[in-house]
Amino acid sequence: MKTMFLHNRNLCKLAHNAASFATSATRGLSQKPKTAILMLNMGGPTHTDQVHDYLLRIMTDRDMIQLPVQSRLGPWIAQRRTPEVQKKYKEIGGGSPILKWTELQGELMCEQLDKLSPETAPHRHYVGFRYVNPLTENTLAQIESDKPERIVLFSQYPQYSCATSGSSFNSIFSHYRENNLPANIKWSIIDRWGTHPLLIKTFAQRIREELAKFVETKRNDVVILFTAHSLPLKAVNRGDAYPSEIGASVHMVMQELGQSNPYSLAWQSKVGPLPWLAPATDDAIKGYVKQGLKNFILVPIAFVNEHIETLHELDIEYCDELAKEVGVEEIRRAAAPNDHPLFIQALSNIVADHLKSEQSVNPKFLMRCPMCTNPRCRESKRWYQQLCGN
């Protein structure tokens, strides 16, 4: 049995040097930005001593997860899980590389944007994480001090979910309920982009890179197993768009690959006892091995950079430990988009096209789920409609 998790774990080390350069370059900019691009994501602790507060913010965010007596149960779960999660971060090098990758992606994106859209230049990227520094609310204060003419809120979740993208956008709404909105700034939103042609080509290329490493005699039989973060069925039944948008991305990638291989979609990272989307990724691997399918490529279709769920859950828990346990012959994991040139081009083109468009917000973003009863969501959508001038 062959596994390739060590190769992918080295990706976070590669990110460190490159992104350190990108971050220092960004901070060194003295020119006032005309266009600020706020890159929104959940984030990840860069050091193990940040893990508790990171988990605490997740477990007390009702957009992300809904618990009974959440103000008490959430902190208890965070405290209980901290040592286990700290151990996992130590096993991938001591922290998440998501900030380093996002800084690098933003720097490279803005370099291209200054050429693609000189009329809106200079562009500057900012990182706003939901659960760990740099927190979105602190980054908003930094942007305000830089006084750009325009702010683009750019979700780094290609496929929209109320639990991820929605939580980030709601946090901005909550921030400005307590703080004055800066004057004379134009706001706009990029909320979903899971079927953008260049994103699809990036995923397809990452898969081809791994397929080429299988011997030719079994290459066409390799199962391409797409994997995405799972979601509680309660959210799915409410009408969350996430499962359908993940499915659309998978369909487009396989179309780009010419339907070259058998493929399936599974769901990872379930938390708690309630029912979530299934099958779980580990159960899917076990099931296919029982059917005699023993060669796989795991494809993290919802993640644009490496973090704990690729470097530990996929690479260590599945590609190494589970694969040995169930008798997988060969299993590889496609790298996340990271700094792939096609992906940087995708980010740049998405923003450039958005800046040229007369549409400041996607009408779909302003809709609520059909069974939504959350008053905060209703208020947030109305606020964004006014903010973006629609």
C-alpha positions as CSV (number, residue, x, y, z in Angstrom):
1,M,0.0,0.0,0.0
2,K,1.3,3.4,-1.0
3,T,0.4,6.7,0.6
4,M,1.4,10.2,-0.3
5,F,0.5,12.2,2.8
6,L,4.1,13.2,3.6
7,H,4.4,15.0,0.3
8,N,1.3,17.0,1.0
9,R,2.2,17.8,4.5
10,N,5.3,19.5,3.1
11,L,3.0,22.0,1.4
12,C,2.6,24.0,4.7
13,K,6.4,24.3,4.9
14,L,6.5,25.6,1.3
15,A,3.8,28.1,2.2
16,H,5.7,29.6,5.1
17,N,8.7,31.1,3.2
18,A,6.6,32.2,0.2
19,A,3.9,33.8,2.3
20,S,6.3,35.4,4.7
21,F,7.7,37.3,1.7
22,A,4.2,38.2,0.5
23,T,3.1,39.4,3.9
24,S,6.1,41.6,4.4
25,A,5.7,43.0,0.9
26,T,2.1,43.9,1.6
27,R,2.8,45.5,4.9
28,G,5.5,47.5,3.2
29,L,3.1,49.2,0.8
30,S,2.9,52.9,1.5
31,Q,0.6,53.7,-1.4
32,K,-3.0,54.3,-0.4
33,P,-5.3,51.5,-1.8
34,K,-8.1,52.6,-4.1
35,T,-9.8,49.2,-3.8
36,A,-9.7,47.0,-0.7
37,I,-10.4,43.3,-1.1
38,L,-11.3,41.6,2.2
39,M,-10.7,37.9,1.9
40,L,-13.1,36.1,4.3
41,N,-12.5,32.7,5.7
42,M,-12.9,30.8,9.0
43,G,-9.1,30.8,9.6
44,G,-7.0,28.5,11.8
45,P,-4.6,28.8,14.7
46,T,-1.1,29.5,13.7
47,H,0.1,28.3,17.1
48,T,-1.3,25.7,19.5
49,D,-1.8,28.3,22.2
50,Q,-4.6,29.8,20.0
51,V,-6.5,26.6,19.8
52,H,-8.8,27.1,22.8
53,D,-10.0,30.6,21.8
54,Y,-10.4,29.4,18.2
55,L,-12.7,26.5,19.3
56,L,-14.5,28.7,21.7
57,R,-15.5,31.1,19.0
58,I,-16.7,28.2,16.8
59,M,-18.7,26.5,19.5
60,T,-20.5,29.7,20.5
61,D,-21.3,30.8,16.9
62,R,-24.9,29.9,16.2
63,D,-24.5,30.4,12.5
64,M,-21.8,27.7,12.5
65,I,-23.3,25.2,15.0
66,Q,-26.5,25.2,17.1
67,L,-26.3,23.6,20.5
68,P,-28.7,23.4,23.4
69,V,-27.8,25.9,26.2
70,Q,-25.0,27.0,23.8
71,S,-23.6,29.7,26.1
72,R,-22.7,26.9,28.6
73,L,-22.2,23.8,26.4
74,G,-20.1,25.6,23.8
75,P,-17.4,26.7,26.2
76,W,-17.4,23.2,27.8
77,I,-16.9,21.5,24.5
78,A,-14.2,23.9,23.5
79,Q,-12.3,23.3,26.8
80,R,-12.7,19.5,26.5
81,R,-11.5,19.3,22.9
82,T,-8.5,21.7,23.2
83,P,-5.8,19.1,24.1
84,E,-6.9,16.7,21.3
85,V,-7.0,19.5,18.7
86,Q,-3.6,20.9,19.9
87,K,-2.1,17.5,19.4
88,K,-3.3,17.4,15.8
89,Y,-1.8,20.8,15.0
90,K,1.5,19.7,16.5
91,E,1.4,16.7,14.1
92,I,1.2,19.0,11.1
93,G,4.0,21.4,12.2
94,G,2.6,23.3,15.1
95,G,-0.2,25.4,13.4
96,S,-2.4,26.0,10.5
97,P,-0.9,27.4,7.3
98,I,-4.2,28.9,6.2
99,L,-3.1,32.5,7.0
100,K,0.2,32.1,5.1
101,W,-1.6,30.7,2.1
102,T,-4.3,33.4,2.1
103,E,-1.7,36.2,2.4
104,L,0.2,34.7,-0.5
105,Q,-2.9,34.3,-2.6
106,G,-4.0,37.9,-1.9
107,E,-0.6,39.3,-2.8
108,L,-0.4,37.5,-6.1
109,M,-4.1,38.3,-6.9
110,C,-3.5,42.0,-6.4
111,E,-0.4,42.0,-8.5
112,Q,-2.5,40.7,-11.4
113,L,-5.5,43.0,-10.6
114,D,-3.3,46.1,-10.9
115,K,-2.7,45.1,-14.5
116,L,-6.2,43.7,-15.3
117,S,-8.0,46.7,-13.8
118,P,-5.8,49.8,-13.7
119,E,-8.8,52.1,-13.3
120,T,-9.5,50.5,-9.8
121,A,-5.8,50.3,-8.8
122,P,-4.0,50.2,-6.5
123,H,-5.6,47.1,-5.0
124,R,-4.8,45.8,-1.6
125,H,-5.9,42.5,0.0
126,Y,-6.8,42.1,3.6
127,V,-7.5,38.9,5.5
128,G,-10.5,38.6,7.7
129,F,-10.9,35.4,9.7
130,R,-14.0,34.4,11.6
131,Y,-12.5,32.6,14.6
132,V,-8.9,33.6,14.9
133,N,-6.6,36.5,14.3
134,P,-6.7,38.5,12.1
135,L,-10.4,38.7,13.1
136,T,-12.7,40.3,10.6
137,E,-13.7,43.1,12.9
138,N,-10.1,44.1,13.5
139,T,-9.3,44.0,9.8
140,L,-12.3,46.2,9.0
141,A,-10.8,48.8,11.4
142,Q,-7.5,48.6,9.5
143,I,-9.3,49.0,6.1
144,E,-11.1,52.1,7.4
145,S,-7.9,53.7,8.5
146,D,-6.5,53.1,4.9
147,K,-9.6,55.0,3.5
148,P,-10.1,53.1,0.2
149,E,-12.8,54.3,-2.3
150,R,-14.2,50.8,-2.5
151,I,-14.4,47.6,-0.4
152,V,-15.0,44.2,-2.0
153,L,-16.1,41.5,0.5
154,F,-14.7,38.3,-1.1
155,S,-15.7,35.0,0.4
156,Q,-12.9,32.4,0.2
157,Y,-15.5,29.6,0.4
158,P,-16.2,29.0,-3.3
159,Q,-19.5,27.3,-2.4
160,Y,-21.9,29.2,-0.2
161,S,-23.3,27.9,3.1
162,C,-25.1,29.8,5.9
163,A,-22.7,28.1,8.3
164,T,-19.5,29.4,6.7
165,S,-19.9,32.3,4.2
166,G,-23.1,33.3,5.9
167,S,-21.4,33.5,9.3
168,S,-18.6,35.7,8.0
169,F,-21.1,38.1,6.4
170,N,-23.3,38.1,9.5
171,S,-20.2,39.0,11.6
172,I,-19.7,42.1,9.4
173,F,-23.4,43.1,9.8
174,S,-23.1,42.6,13.6
175,H,-19.9,44.7,13.7
176,Y,-21.6,47.7,12.1
177,R,-24.6,47.4,14.3
178,E,-22.2,48.4,17.1
179,N,-19.9,50.7,15.1
180,N,-20.4,53.6,12.7
181,L,-20.2,52.7,9.0
182,P,-17.4,54.6,7.2
183,A,-18.7,57.3,4.9
184,N,-17.9,57.7,1.1
185,I,-17.0,54.0,0.5
186,K,-18.6,51.8,-2.1
187,W,-19.3,48.3,-0.9
188,S,-19.8,45.1,-3.0
189,I,-19.9,41.4,-2.4
190,I,-18.5,38.2,-4.1
191,D,-20.4,35.5,-2.3
192,R,-19.9,32.3,-4.4
193,W,-17.9,31.1,-7.3
194,G,-17.8,27.3,-7.2
195,T,-18.3,26.8,-10.9
196,H,-15.8,29.5,-12.2
197,P,-14.0,27.9,-15.2
198,L,-10.5,28.7,-13.9
199,L,-11.3,27.2,-10.5
200,I,-12.6,24.1,-12.2
201,K,-9.5,23.9,-14.4
202,T,-7.3,24.2,-11.2
203,F,-9.0,21.3,-9.5
204,A,-8.8,19.2,-12.7
205,Q,-5.1,19.9,-13.1
206,R,-4.5,19.0,-9.4
207,I,-6.2,15.7,-10.1
208,R,-4.3,15.0,-13.3
209,E,-1.0,15.6,-11.4
210,E,-1.9,12.7,-9.0
211,L,-3.4,10.4,-11.7
212,A,-0.2,10.6,-13.6
213,K,1.6,9.0,-10.6
214,F,-0.5,5.8,-10.8
215,V,0.8,3.0,-13.1
216,E,-0.9,3.1,-16.4
217,T,-2.5,-0.3,-16.0
218,K,-4.7,0.9,-13.2
219,R,-4.9,4.6,-13.8
220,N,-8.4,4.5,-15.4
221,D,-9.8,2.6,-12.5
222,V,-8.7,5.0,-9.8
223,V,-11.7,6.3,-7.8
224,I,-11.7,10.1,-7.7
225,L,-13.3,10.7,-4.3
226,F,-14.4,14.3,-3.8
227,T,-14.7,15.3,-0.2
228,A,-16.2,18.4,1.4
229,H,-16.9,19.5,4.9
230,S,-20.2,18.0,6.0
231,L,-23.3,19.9,7.1
232,P,-26.1,19.1,9.6
233,L,-29.2,17.7,7.9
234,K,-31.1,20.3,9.9
235,A,-29.4,23.0,7.8
236,V,-29.8,21.1,4.6
237,N,-33.6,20.7,5.2
238,R,-33.8,24.4,5.9
239,G,-32.7,24.9,2.3
240,D,-28.9,25.7,2.6
241,A,-27.5,25.9,-0.9
242,Y,-24.2,24.3,0.0
243,P,-24.8,20.6,-1.1
244,S,-26.1,21.6,-4.5
245,E,-23.2,24.0,-5.1
246,I,-20.7,21.3,-4.1
247,G,-22.4,19.0,-6.5
248,A,-22.2,21.6,-9.2
249,S,-18.4,21.9,-8.7
250,V,-17.9,18.2,-8.8
251,H,-20.0,17.9,-12.0
252,M,-17.9,20.6,-13.7
253,V,-14.6,19.1,-12.7
254,M,-15.5,15.7,-14.0
255,Q,-16.7,17.3,-17.2
256,E,-13.4,19.1,-17.5
257,L,-11.7,15.7,-17.0
258,G,-13.8,14.2,-19.8
259,Q,-15.4,11.7,-17.3
260,S,-12.1,9.9,-17.3
261,N,-12.6,7.9,-14.0
262,P,-15.2,6.6,-11.6
263,Y,-16.0,9.2,-9.0
264,S,-18.1,9.9,-6.0
265,L,-18.7,12.6,-3.4
266,A,-18.4,12.2,0.4
267,W,-18.5,14.4,3.4
268,Q,-15.9,14.9,6.2
269,S,-15.4,16.6,9.6
270,K,-18.8,15.8,11.2
271,V,-19.1,17.0,14.8
272,G,-21.5,15.7,17.4
273,P,-24.2,13.0,17.4
274,L,-26.9,14.7,15.2
275,P,-27.4,13.5,11.6
276,W,-25.2,15.2,9.0
277,L,-24.7,14.8,5.3
278,A,-23.5,11.3,4.4
279,P,-21.7,9.2,3.5
280,A,-18.7,10.2,5.6
281,T,-15.4,10.2,3.7
282,D,-13.9,7.4,5.8
283,D,-17.0,5.3,5.4
284,A,-16.9,5.8,1.6
285,I,-13.3,4.5,1.5
286,K,-14.2,1.5,3.6
287,G,-17.3,0.8,1.4
288,Y,-15.4,1.0,-1.9
289,V,-12.6,-1.3,-0.6
290,K,-15.3,-3.9,0.3
291,Q,-16.5,-3.6,-3.3
292,G,-13.0,-4.3,-4.5
293,L,-12.0,-0.7,-5.4
294,K,-8.7,-0.1,-3.8
295,N,-7.1,2.9,-5.5
296,F,-8.1,6.5,-4.8
297,I,-7.5,10.2,-5.2
298,L,-9.0,12.3,-2.5
299,V,-10.0,15.8,-3.8
300,P,-10.9,18.5,-1.2
301,I,-13.4,20.3,-3.5
302,A,-14.5,23.0,-1.0
303,F,-11.1,24.1,0.3
304,V,-8.8,26.6,-1.5
305,N,-5.8,26.2,0.7
306,E,-4.2,23.6,3.0
307,H,-5.3,23.5,6.6
308,I,-6.0,21.0,9.4
309,E,-8.8,19.2,7.4
310,T,-6.5,18.5,4.5
311,L,-3.1,18.0,6.2
312,H,-4.4,16.0,9.2
313,E,-7.8,14.5,8.5
314,L,-7.2,13.6,4.9
315,D,-3.4,13.0,4.8
316,I,-2.9,11.4,8.2
317,E,-6.2,9.9,9.3
318,Y,-7.4,8.7,5.9
319,C,-4.5,8.4,3.5
320,D,-2.2,6.9,6.1
321,E,-4.0,5.3,9.1
322,L,-7.3,4.3,7.5
323,A,-5.7,3.2,4.3
324,K,-3.4,0.7,6.2
325,E,-6.3,-0.5,8.3
326,V,-8.7,-1.4,5.4
327,G,-6.2,-2.6,2.8
328,V,-6.1,0.2,0.3
329,E,-3.6,-0.4,-2.5
330,E,-2.7,3.2,-3.3
331,I,-4.2,6.4,-2.2
332,R,-3.2,10.0,-3.1
333,R,-4.6,13.4,-2.2
334,A,-4.9,16.2,-4.7
335,A,-3.3,19.4,-3.4
336,A,-5.6,22.3,-2.6
337,P,-5.5,25.2,-5.2
338,N,-3.0,27.1,-3.0
339,D,-0.8,29.2,-5.3
340,H,-1.4,27.3,-8.5
341,P,-1.1,29.9,-11.4
342,L,-4.6,28.9,-12.7
343,F,-6.1,29.6,-9.3
344,I,-4.4,32.9,-8.9
345,Q,-5.7,33.8,-12.3
346,A,-9.2,32.7,-11.2
347,L,-9.1,34.9,-8.1
348,S,-7.9,37.9,-10.2
349,N,-10.5,37.4,-13.0
350,I,-13.3,36.9,-10.5
351,V,-12.5,40.2,-8.8
352,A,-11.7,42.1,-12.1
353,D,-15.0,41.0,-13.7
354,H,-16.8,41.9,-10.5
355,L,-15.3,45.4,-10.4
356,K,-16.4,46.0,-14.0
357,S,-19.9,44.7,-13.4
358,E,-22.8,47.0,-12.5
359,Q,-24.1,44.3,-10.1
360,S,-22.7,45.0,-6.6
361,V,-24.3,42.0,-5.0
362,N,-25.7,38.7,-6.4
363,P,-29.5,38.6,-6.0
364,K,-29.1,35.0,-4.7
365,F,-27.1,36.3,-1.8
366,L,-30.0,38.6,-0.7
367,M,-32.4,35.5,-0.5
368,R,-32.9,33.6,2.6
369,C,-33.3,29.8,2.8
370,P,-36.9,28.9,2.2
371,M,-37.4,27.6,5.7
372,C,-35.3,30.2,7.5
373,T,-36.8,31.6,10.7
374,N,-33.6,33.4,11.9
375,P,-34.4,37.1,12.5
376,R,-30.7,38.0,12.4
377,C,-30.4,36.5,8.9
378,R,-33.4,38.6,7.8
379,E,-32.0,41.8,9.2
380,S,-28.5,41.0,7.8
381,K,-29.9,40.5,4.2
382,R,-31.8,43.8,4.4
383,W,-28.8,45.6,5.7
384,Y,-26.6,44.3,2.8
385,Q,-29.2,45.3,0.3
386,Q,-29.0,48.9,1.5
387,L,-25.2,48.8,1.9
388,C,-24.7,47.7,-1.6
389,G,-27.2,50.1,-3.1
390,N,-29.6,47.5,-4.5
